[in-house]
Amino acid sequence: MNKKLSFHLFLFIAAISLLINVGSFGVIESSDARYAEIGRAMHVSGDYMHPNLLDVHHYHKPPFTYQITALGYKIFGINPFGARFFLQLAILLQLILVYRLSILLFNNKKTALWAAIIYFSFPLVLMSSRNLTTDAFLATFVLLSIYSWVKYHKYGVIKWLYAFTLSLALGFLTKGPVIFIVPVIFILFYNRTEKTKRSFSFHHIAAWVLFLIVASSWFVYLGYHNPAFLDYFLGKQTADRFSKNAFGRTEPFWYFLAFAPLVGLPWFLAFIYLLKDQKELLKTKTIHFALLMAFVIPLIFFSISSSKRILYILPLYGLLAILIADLFSRISSEKIKTINGFILGFSGLILLTFIVVPFINTGMNFPYYLAGASCVVVILIFLLYKSAKEEVKFKPIFTSFVVTVFLLISASTILAKNELKVNASKPVTDFIISKNLNSRDILIYNIRKSSIAFGLNKSIISLYDGHESLNRETQFETDTNWKNHLINLKDTNELESLHEIVEKPTVLLLYRKQLPERLDWLAKKYTHKKVMEKWTILY
């Protein structure tokens, strides 16, 4: 089995498991839905330079993620699969880069395959494949830039120098200056391990000029039309995210230190054990030390930052997988039982959960057939460990792979059967469409719900009554069209405009709340009511 599981076979199975039901559930609030909706607005308007969220310009991030999502809609239509398609390709490209980079660093195809499988098995990677954000695309460009630099450093081929700066530029157009953190730290330590094949030349200047042209293109374009944009992006969207709680995403210093191991299970436990067992490899001028520092130092950096979300640290895990795989390849067969304990313990816990939970009243819909599928996976792993033919070190690797494929497909199935519980509003928009109500103006009271606009493929009207999610930044609006889609109920003049809107048939959506008494007149405009868990639909 070990010989049969080639990298190409692994990649094929990974692709099937990533793509098979990625569109089976609606876009999930808030990030997944927000990026999907901005991409939809781009696709519909044809304006690929000015991101737009619910009819207000949204310049929180550079445009690459929105643009490539819009391309997904052009190919597959406006639906969850189209939204997440290129996200899956990004994960697959990461697997290829982890594999190829591992070969470059350690010249061992078997270890490289293990590195790719370990990376694929990280829960953080699986989370990123089901949540449309900038982070998976950023991680791809991080790995591509490092791979290009190592290729150039080893062989001196000029095209890889240009590939290096171009990948950094595309990363900059994905999430701004954060693209530099992991590549720069890795390169600083990696360059100490061996001398480069080339000296400084004109191409070094030309490559960085290419970077400046590509990376700055969007910023220069917007800054030319509105000089205040550069101050906004570099100030509020970059510096303030690091130093202040600018967007309500602050977490304590220990947040990443606590959760980084959890989203790296089970191999993070093996990593700690392997570090202790092979600490002699971690001398300051080794590739192993460079890989370790490229994980530890960025983790500290992100811990210092005020703004924290778990996917921010995704770009660290590709290099971590390579380090784990090589350390694991060097461990003696006598010590493999400890690694097996980590892998089998974690895998057993996951599979036992899927066997037991369908028979417990959790309030969630867990299909019974997943319990049967879990039993099949348990039997497969049991037979693997009973086999004397398989290489001892291959068994925990293959176990991780099988459990990952099962978990990825099963998790998507559970999300699809519990859309309202996981904050996806597709059942709500499906109901509106089934009743032929989608041609009406759709009003949402006092909360921002991008998934509704996405699911109906149309602009909606948000009714602001104090909720912070509707405190929109309108300083870049060039006309008053946005006021047609964001009505301030605390403003008498705007309240009058709402009276005019509801004189014709509309749909009013309430999420986790009822209208206050002063808006009883609004509720009386509707004769029908449909309650769907947290949602109330009035029409």
VEXMINU-196474 format. One record per residue (C-alpha): x, y, z; residue in one letter. Coordinates in nm, 2 decimals, always signed. Each point is the difference from the previous one (the first is absolute). Layout:
<nodes>
      X      Y      Z rest
      X      Y      Z    A
...
</nodes>
This chain:
<nodes>
      X      Y      Z rest
  +0.00  +0.00  +0.00    M
  +0.29  +0.24  +0.08    N
  +0.14  -0.03  -0.35    K
  -0.34  +0.03  -0.16    K
  -0.08  +0.33  +0.18    L
  +0.20  +0.22  -0.23    S
  -0.02  +0.37  +0.02    F
  -0.22  +0.02  -0.31    H
  -0.25  -0.25  +0.15    L
  +0.00  +0.19  +0.33    F
  -0.06  +0.33  -0.18    L
  -0.29  -0.15  -0.20    F
  -0.17  -0.13  +0.31    I
  +0.06  +0.33  +0.18    A
  -0.16  +0.18  -0.30    A
  -0.31  -0.22  +0.01    I
  -0.05  +0.04  +0.37    S
  +0.04  +0.38  -0.02    L
  -0.23  +0.05  -0.29    L
  -0.26  -0.27  +0.03    I
  -0.25  +0.19  +0.23    N
  +0.16  +0.34  +0.05    V
  -0.31  +0.16  -0.15    G
  -0.25  -0.20  +0.19    S
  -0.05  +0.26  +0.27    F
  -0.07  +0.37  -0.02    G
  +0.25  +0.27  +0.07    V
  +0.06  +0.04  +0.38    I
  +0.00  +0.33  +0.19    E
  +0.20  +0.20  +0.04    S
  +0.33  -0.03  -0.19    S
  -0.10  -0.27  -0.25    D
  -0.32  +0.18  -0.09    A
  +0.17  +0.34  -0.01    R
  +0.27  -0.10  -0.25    Y
  -0.25  -0.19  -0.21    A
  -0.23  +0.30  -0.01    E
  +0.27  +0.25  -0.09    I
  +0.11  -0.24  -0.28    G
  -0.36  -0.02  -0.12    R
  -0.03  +0.38  -0.01    A
  +0.32  +0.02  -0.20    M
  -0.13  -0.26  -0.25    H
  -0.34  +0.16  -0.04    V
  +0.13  +0.36  -0.03    S
  +0.31  -0.08  -0.21    G
  +0.20  +0.24  +0.23    D
  +0.30  -0.21  +0.11    Y
  +0.19  +0.30  +0.16    M
  -0.25  +0.12  +0.26    H
  -0.11  -0.27  +0.25    P
  -0.36  +0.05  +0.10    N
  -0.19  -0.15  +0.30    L
  -0.37  +0.05  +0.01    L
  +0.03  +0.30  -0.22    D
  +0.27  +0.18  +0.20    V
  +0.36  +0.00  -0.11    H
  +0.20  -0.24  +0.21    H
  +0.38  +0.06  -0.01    Y
  +0.10  -0.22  +0.30    H
  +0.21  -0.23  -0.22    K
  +0.17  +0.02  -0.34    P
  -0.21  -0.15  -0.29    P
  +0.17  -0.33  -0.09    F
  -0.23  -0.23  +0.20    T
  -0.32  +0.19  -0.12    Y
  +0.12  -0.01  -0.36    Q
  +0.08  -0.37  -0.01    I
  -0.33  -0.08  +0.17    T
  -0.18  +0.21  -0.27    A
  +0.18  -0.22  -0.25    L
  -0.14  -0.30  +0.17    G
  -0.35  +0.14  -0.06    Y
  +0.08  +0.07  -0.37    K
  +0.08  -0.37  -0.04    I
  -0.25  -0.18  +0.23    F
  -0.27  +0.26  +0.07    G
  -0.08  +0.19  +0.32    I
  -0.02  -0.28  +0.25    N
  +0.20  -0.14  +0.30    P
  +0.21  -0.23  -0.23    F
  +0.10  +0.29  -0.22    G
  +0.09  +0.21  +0.30    A
  +0.22  -0.27  +0.15    R
  +0.14  -0.17  -0.31    F
  +0.33  +0.19  -0.03    F
  +0.04  -0.03  +0.38    L
  +0.03  -0.38  -0.06    Q
  +0.25  +0.05  -0.28    L
  +0.20  +0.22  +0.24    A
  +0.01  -0.29  +0.25    I
  +0.11  -0.25  -0.27    L
  +0.27  +0.24  -0.12    L
  +0.12  +0.02  +0.36    Q
  +0.03  -0.38  +0.02    L
  +0.21  +0.01  -0.32    I
  +0.22  +0.27  +0.13    L
  +0.05  -0.17  +0.34    V
  +0.10  -0.32  -0.19    Y
  +0.23  +0.18  -0.24    R
  +0.16  +0.22  +0.26    L
  +0.07  -0.30  +0.22    S
  +0.18  -0.17  -0.28    I
  +0.21  +0.31  -0.06    L
  +0.10  +0.02  +0.36    L
  +0.05  -0.36  +0.09    F
  +0.02  -0.19  -0.34    N
  -0.24  -0.28  +0.11    N
  -0.32  -0.07  -0.18    K
  -0.14  -0.22  +0.27    K
  +0.05  +0.26  +0.26    T
  -0.15  +0.26  -0.23    A
  -0.32  -0.21  -0.04    L
  -0.02  -0.03  +0.37    W
  +0.04  +0.37  +0.04    A
  -0.29  +0.06  -0.24    A
  -0.22  -0.25  +0.18    I
  +0.08  +0.15  +0.34    I
  -0.08  +0.35  -0.13    Y
  -0.33  -0.13  -0.14    F
  -0.09  -0.15  +0.33    S
  +0.03  +0.32  +0.20    F
  -0.35  +0.10  +0.12    P
  +0.10  +0.36  -0.08    L
  +0.05  -0.08  -0.37    V
  -0.34  -0.18  -0.01    L
  -0.16  +0.30  +0.17    M
  +0.15  +0.23  -0.27    S
  -0.14  -0.21  -0.28    S
  -0.36  +0.05  +0.12    R
  +0.03  +0.37  +0.10    N
  +0.05  +0.25  -0.28    L
  +0.25  +0.26  +0.12    T
  +0.34  +0.15  -0.12    T
  +0.20  -0.24  +0.22    D
  +0.01  -0.31  -0.23    A
  +0.10  +0.21  -0.29    F
  +0.26  +0.18  +0.21    L
  +0.14  -0.33  +0.12    A
  +0.04  -0.11  -0.37    T
  +0.20  +0.30  -0.09    F
  +0.21  -0.04  +0.32    V
  +0.10  -0.35  -0.10    L
  +0.05  +0.10  -0.37    L
  +0.23  +0.28  +0.10    S
  +0.21  -0.22  +0.22    I
  +0.01  -0.28  -0.25    Y
  +0.11  +0.25  -0.27    S
  +0.27  +0.14  +0.22    W
  +0.14  -0.34  +0.10    V
  +0.00  -0.10  -0.37    K
  +0.19  +0.32  -0.09    Y
  +0.24  -0.02  +0.29    H
  +0.09  -0.36  -0.08    K
  +0.03  +0.02  -0.38    Y
  +0.03  +0.37  -0.08    G
  -0.26  -0.01  -0.28    V
  -0.12  +0.35  -0.05    I
  -0.36  -0.08  -0.08    K
  -0.04  -0.12  +0.36    W
  +0.11  +0.34  +0.13    L
  -0.28  +0.16  -0.20    Y
  -0.24  -0.27  +0.12    A
  +0.10  +0.08  +0.36    F
  -0.08  +0.38  -0.03    T
  -0.31  -0.06  -0.21    L
  -0.15  -0.24  +0.26    S
  +0.08  +0.25  +0.27    L
  -0.18  +0.27  -0.21    A
  -0.31  -0.22  -0.04    L
  +0.00  -0.07  +0.37    G
  +0.02  +0.37  +0.06    F
  -0.31  +0.04  -0.22    L
  -0.17  -0.27  +0.21    T
  +0.06  +0.13  +0.36    K
  +0.26  +0.28  -0.01    G
  +0.34  +0.01  +0.18    P
  -0.07  -0.31  +0.21    V
  +0.12  -0.21  -0.30    I
  +0.36  +0.08  +0.10    F
  +0.00  -0.14  +0.36    I
  +0.05  -0.37  -0.06    V
  +0.21  +0.01  -0.32    P
  +0.24  +0.26  +0.14    V
  +0.06  -0.18  +0.32    I
  +0.05  -0.33  -0.17    F
  +0.24  +0.15  -0.26    I
  +0.21  +0.18  +0.26    L
  +0.07  -0.33  +0.18    F
  +0.01  -0.22  -0.32    Y
  +0.26  +0.21  -0.17    N
  +0.24  -0.08  +0.28    R
  -0.01  -0.37  -0.09    T
  +0.16  +0.02  -0.34    E
  +0.15  +0.26  -0.24    K
  -0.20  +0.13  -0.29    T
  +0.09  -0.09  -0.36    K
  -0.02  +0.36  -0.12    R
  +0.13  +0.34  +0.10    S
  -0.18  +0.33  -0.01    F
  -0.10  +0.10  -0.36    S
  -0.24  +0.22  -0.20    F
  -0.26  -0.27  +0.03    H
  -0.03  +0.06  +0.38    H
  -0.10  +0.36  -0.06    I
  -0.23  -0.09  -0.29    A
  -0.17  -0.28  +0.20    A
  -0.08  +0.25  +0.28    W
  -0.12  +0.26  -0.25    V
  -0.24  -0.27  -0.12    L
  -0.11  -0.05  +0.36    F
  -0.06  +0.38  +0.05    L
  -0.20  +0.03  -0.33    I
  -0.23  -0.30  +0.07    V
  -0.04  +0.04  +0.38    A
  -0.07  +0.37  -0.02    S
  -0.23  +0.00  -0.30    S
  -0.33  -0.01  +0.18    W
  +0.12  +0.24  +0.27    F
  +0.13  +0.25  -0.25    V
  -0.32  -0.02  -0.20    Y
  -0.22  +0.07  +0.30    L
  +0.24  +0.25  +0.15    G
  +0.00  +0.20  -0.32    Y
  -0.37  +0.03  +0.00    H
  -0.02  +0.07  +0.38    N
  +0.32  +0.09  +0.19    P
  -0.17  -0.08  +0.33    A
  -0.01  -0.37  -0.09    F
  +0.37  -0.06  +0.06    L
  -0.02  +0.14  +0.35    D
  -0.31  -0.20  +0.07    Y
  +0.16  -0.33  -0.11    F
  +0.34  +0.04  +0.14    L
  -0.14  +0.16  +0.32    G
  -0.33  -0.15  +0.10    K
  +0.02  -0.33  -0.20    Q
  +0.37  -0.08  +0.08    T
  +0.15  +0.18  +0.29    A
  -0.32  +0.02  +0.21    D
  -0.08  -0.36  -0.06    R
  +0.33  -0.09  +0.16    F
  +0.00  +0.26  +0.29    S
  -0.37  +0.06  +0.08    K
  -0.33  -0.18  +0.02    N
  -0.11  +0.18  -0.32    A
  -0.25  -0.27  -0.11    F
  -0.10  -0.18  +0.31    G
  +0.24  -0.29  -0.06    R
  +0.23  +0.04  +0.30    T
  +0.09  -0.31  +0.20    E
  +0.24  -0.06  +0.29    P
  +0.37  -0.04  -0.06    F
  -0.02  -0.38  +0.07    W
  -0.27  -0.05  -0.27    Y
  +0.23  -0.14  -0.27    F
  +0.23  -0.17  +0.25    L
  -0.30  -0.20  +0.13    A
  -0.18  -0.07  -0.33    F
  +0.30  -0.05  -0.23    A
  +0.06  -0.36  +0.14    P
  -0.37  -0.08  -0.01    L
  -0.04  +0.08  -0.37    V
  +0.31  -0.20  -0.08    G
  -0.11  -0.32  +0.17    L
  +0.09  -0.28  +0.00    P
  +0.34  +0.07  -0.16    W
  +0.07  +0.29  +0.23    F
  +0.03  -0.24  +0.29    L
  +0.24  -0.21  -0.21    A
  +0.19  +0.31  -0.08    F
  +0.07  +0.08  +0.37    I
  +0.12  -0.36  +0.05    Y
  +0.22  +0.01  -0.31    L
  +0.16  +0.33  +0.10    L
  +0.11  -0.16  +0.33    K
  +0.12  -0.31  -0.17    D
  +0.20  +0.17  -0.27    Q
  +0.11  +0.33  +0.15    K
  +0.35  -0.05  -0.14    E
  -0.14  +0.09  -0.35    L
  -0.11  +0.34  +0.12    L
  +0.34  +0.17  -0.02    K
  -0.02  +0.37  -0.11    T
  +0.13  -0.06  -0.35    K
  -0.22  -0.29  -0.10    T
  -0.31  -0.02  -0.22    I
  -0.19  -0.14  +0.29    H
  +0.08  +0.30  +0.21    F
  -0.12  +0.23  -0.28    A
  -0.33  -0.19  -0.03    L
  -0.04  +0.02  +0.38    L
  +0.07  +0.38  +0.02    M
  -0.24  +0.06  -0.30    A
  -0.27  -0.15  +0.22    F
  +0.09  +0.13  +0.35    V
  +0.08  +0.37  -0.08    I
  -0.31  +0.07  -0.21    P
  -0.21  -0.17  +0.27    L
  +0.14  +0.24  +0.26    I
  -0.05  +0.29  -0.25    F
  -0.37  -0.09  -0.04    F
  -0.04  -0.04  +0.37    S
  +0.12  +0.35  +0.06    I
  -0.24  +0.14  -0.26    S
  -0.34  +0.12  +0.14    S
  -0.20  -0.15  -0.29    S
  -0.03  -0.38  +0.02    K
  -0.18  -0.26  -0.20    R
  +0.11  -0.36  -0.01    I
  +0.04  -0.01  -0.38    L
  +0.26  +0.28  +0.02    Y
  +0.27  -0.26  +0.10    I
  -0.08  -0.24  -0.29    L
  +0.31  +0.11  -0.20    P
  +0.22  -0.14  +0.28    L
  -0.12  -0.36  -0.04    Y
  +0.15  -0.09  -0.34    G
  +0.35  +0.03  +0.13    L
  -0.09  -0.17  +0.33    L
  -0.13  -0.30  -0.20    A
  +0.33  -0.03  -0.18    I
  +0.20  +0.02  +0.33    L
  -0.22  -0.26  +0.16    I
  +0.03  -0.24  -0.30    A
  +0.38  +0.02  +0.00    D
  +0.03  -0.05  +0.37    L
  -0.24  -0.29  -0.01    F
  +0.20  -0.16  -0.29    S
  +0.30  -0.01  +0.23    R
  -0.15  -0.15  +0.31    I
  +0.09  -0.35  +0.09    S
  -0.26  -0.28  -0.05    S
  +0.02  -0.07  +0.38    E
  -0.15  +0.34  +0.07    K
  -0.28  -0.01  -0.25    I
  -0.24  -0.13  +0.26    K
  -0.02  +0.34  +0.16    T
  -0.09  +0.16  -0.33    I
  -0.26  -0.27  -0.06    N
  -0.15  +0.08  +0.33    G
  -0.05  +0.37  -0.09    F
  -0.14  -0.08  -0.34    I
  -0.22  -0.29  +0.10    L
  -0.13  +0.18  +0.31    G
  -0.11  +0.30  -0.19    F
  -0.14  -0.20  -0.29    S
  -0.19  -0.23  +0.23    G
  -0.15  +0.30  +0.18    L
  -0.12  +0.15  -0.33    I
  -0.14  -0.33  -0.12    L
  -0.17  -0.08  +0.33    L
  -0.17  +0.34  +0.00    T
  -0.15  -0.07  -0.34    F
  -0.11  -0.35  +0.12    I
  -0.17  +0.13  +0.32    V
  -0.13  +0.35  -0.08    V
  -0.27  -0.11  -0.25    P
  -0.17  -0.19  +0.29    F
  +0.01  +0.29  +0.24    I
  -0.24  +0.30  +0.00    N
  +0.23  +0.29  -0.07    T
  -0.24  +0.22  -0.18    G
  +0.21  -0.06  -0.32    M
  -0.09  -0.23  -0.29    N
  +0.27  -0.26  -0.01    F
  -0.08  -0.27  -0.27    P
  +0.01  -0.35  +0.13    Y
  +0.19  -0.12  -0.30    Y
  +0.30  +0.19  +0.12    L
  +0.02  -0.23  +0.30    A
  +0.01  -0.29  -0.25    G
  +0.27  +0.17  -0.21    A
  +0.20  +0.06  +0.32    S
  -0.01  -0.37  +0.08    C
  +0.13  -0.08  -0.35    V
  +0.29  +0.24  +0.06    V
  +0.08  -0.16  +0.34    V
  +0.01  -0.34  -0.17    I
  +0.23  +0.13  -0.27    L
  +0.24  +0.14  +0.25    I
  -0.01  -0.32  +0.21    F
  +0.09  -0.21  -0.31    L
  +0.28  +0.24  -0.09    L
  +0.16  -0.04  +0.34    Y
  -0.04  -0.37  +0.00    K
  +0.18  -0.03  -0.34    S
  +0.36  -0.09  +0.03    A
  +0.06  +0.10  -0.36    K
  -0.03  +0.38  +0.05    E
  +0.29  +0.21  +0.11    E
  -0.03  +0.09  +0.37    V
  +0.04  +0.37  -0.06    K
  -0.26  +0.00  -0.28    F
  -0.28  -0.11  +0.23    K
  -0.06  +0.32  +0.20    P
  +0.04  +0.20  -0.32    I
  -0.26  -0.20  -0.19    F
  -0.23  +0.01  +0.31    T
  +0.01  +0.38  +0.00    S
  -0.08  +0.01  -0.37    F
  -0.30  -0.24  +0.02    V
  -0.14  +0.18  +0.31    V
  +0.05  +0.34  -0.17    T
  -0.19  -0.10  -0.32    V
  -0.28  -0.14  +0.22    F
  -0.01  +0.31  +0.22    L
  +0.00  +0.24  -0.30    L
  -0.29  -0.17  -0.18    I
  -0.20  -0.06  +0.32    S
  +0.04  +0.35  +0.13    A
  -0.14  +0.14  -0.32    S
  -0.29  -0.24  +0.02    T
  -0.07  +0.12  +0.36    I
  +0.02  +0.36  -0.11    L
  -0.24  -0.06  -0.28    A
  -0.26  -0.16  +0.24    K
  +0.03  +0.27  +0.26    N
  +0.03  +0.32  -0.20    E
  -0.21  +0.22  +0.23    L
  +0.18  -0.12  +0.31    K
  +0.35  +0.08  -0.15    V
  -0.11  +0.35  -0.11    N
  -0.07  -0.07  -0.37    A
  -0.32  +0.16  -0.12    S
  -0.06  -0.21  -0.32    K
  -0.32  -0.15  +0.14    P
  -0.14  +0.35  +0.05    V
  +0.09  +0.12  -0.35    T
  -0.13  -0.33  -0.14    D
  -0.33  +0.06  +0.17    F
  -0.02  +0.36  -0.13    I
  +0.07  -0.13  -0.36    I
  -0.25  -0.29  +0.03    S
  -0.28  +0.25  +0.09    K
  +0.10  +0.23  -0.29    N
  +0.08  +0.28  +0.24    L
  +0.35  +0.07  -0.12    N
  -0.12  +0.27  -0.24    S
  -0.11  +0.21  +0.30    R
  +0.23  +0.23  +0.20    D
  +0.16  -0.21  +0.27    I
  +0.04  +0.18  +0.34    L
  +0.22  -0.13  +0.28    I
  -0.04  +0.16  +0.34    Y
  +0.31  +0.12  +0.19    N
  +0.26  -0.25  -0.11    I
  +0.23  -0.05  -0.29    R
  -0.06  -0.32  -0.18    K
  +0.20  -0.04  -0.32    S
  -0.13  -0.35  -0.06    S
  -0.35  +0.12  -0.07    I
  +0.12  +0.23  -0.28    A
  +0.21  -0.29  -0.14    F
  -0.27  -0.26  +0.02    G
  -0.25  +0.23  -0.18    L
  +0.26  +0.14  -0.24    N
  -0.13  +0.35  +0.06    K
  +0.05  +0.31  +0.21    S
  -0.19  +0.02  +0.33    I
  -0.09  +0.28  +0.24    I
  +0.15  -0.01  +0.34    S
  -0.19  +0.18  +0.28    L
  +0.25  +0.15  +0.24    Y
  -0.12  +0.03  +0.36    D
  +0.32  +0.01  +0.19    G
  +0.17  -0.33  -0.08    H
  +0.38  +0.04  -0.04    E
  +0.01  -0.23  -0.32    S
  -0.19  +0.28  -0.18    L
  +0.24  +0.28  +0.09    N
  +0.13  +0.02  -0.35    R
  +0.29  +0.21  -0.13    E
  -0.16  +0.22  -0.26    T
  +0.28  +0.26  -0.05    Q
  +0.09  -0.14  -0.34    F
  -0.35  +0.02  -0.14    E
  -0.02  +0.24  -0.30    T
  -0.38  +0.01  +0.00    D
  -0.30  -0.07  +0.23    T
  -0.11  -0.33  -0.16    N
  +0.12  -0.18  +0.31    W
  -0.27  +0.17  +0.20    K
  -0.26  -0.20  -0.19    N
  +0.15  -0.32  +0.15    H
  +0.08  +0.12  +0.35    L
  -0.28  +0.18  +0.18    I
  +0.07  +0.16  +0.34    N
  -0.31  -0.05  +0.21    L
  +0.13  +0.25  +0.25    K
  -0.02  +0.28  -0.26    D
  -0.34  +0.15  -0.05    T
  +0.05  +0.07  -0.37    N
  +0.12  -0.35  -0.08    E
  -0.28  -0.15  +0.20    L
  -0.24  +0.18  -0.23    E
  +0.17  -0.17  -0.30    S
  -0.07  -0.33  +0.16    L
  -0.37  +0.09  +0.02    H
  +0.00  +0.05  -0.37    E
  +0.18  -0.33  -0.07    I
  -0.24  -0.22  +0.19    V
  -0.30  +0.16  -0.17    E
  +0.06  -0.27  -0.27    K
  +0.05  -0.38  +0.08    P
  +0.33  -0.07  +0.17    T
  +0.16  -0.28  +0.21    V
  +0.13  +0.08  +0.35    L
  +0.25  -0.23  +0.16    L
  +0.07  -0.01  +0.38    L
  +0.30  -0.19  +0.14    Y
  -0.01  -0.09  +0.37    R
  -0.22  +0.29  +0.09    K
  -0.34  +0.16  -0.02    Q
  -0.08  +0.35  -0.11    L
  -0.01  +0.26  +0.28    P
  -0.34  +0.15  +0.09    E
  +0.07  +0.32  -0.18    R
  +0.01  -0.20  -0.32    L
  -0.32  -0.19  +0.05    D
  -0.14  +0.19  -0.30    W
  +0.25  -0.18  -0.21    L
  -0.09  -0.35  +0.11    A
  -0.37  +0.08  -0.08    K
  +0.09  +0.04  -0.36    K
  +0.04  -0.37  -0.04    Y
  -0.27  -0.28  +0.01    T
  +0.22  -0.31  -0.02    H
  +0.27  -0.13  +0.24    K
  +0.24  -0.28  -0.03    K
  +0.24  -0.09  +0.29    V
  +0.32  -0.20  -0.10    M
  +0.20  -0.05  +0.32    E
  +0.18  +0.33  +0.06    K
  -0.18  +0.17  -0.29    W
  -0.34  +0.15  -0.03    T
  -0.13  +0.08  -0.35    I
  -0.28  +0.25  -0.03    L
  -0.17  +0.05  -0.34    Y
</nodes>
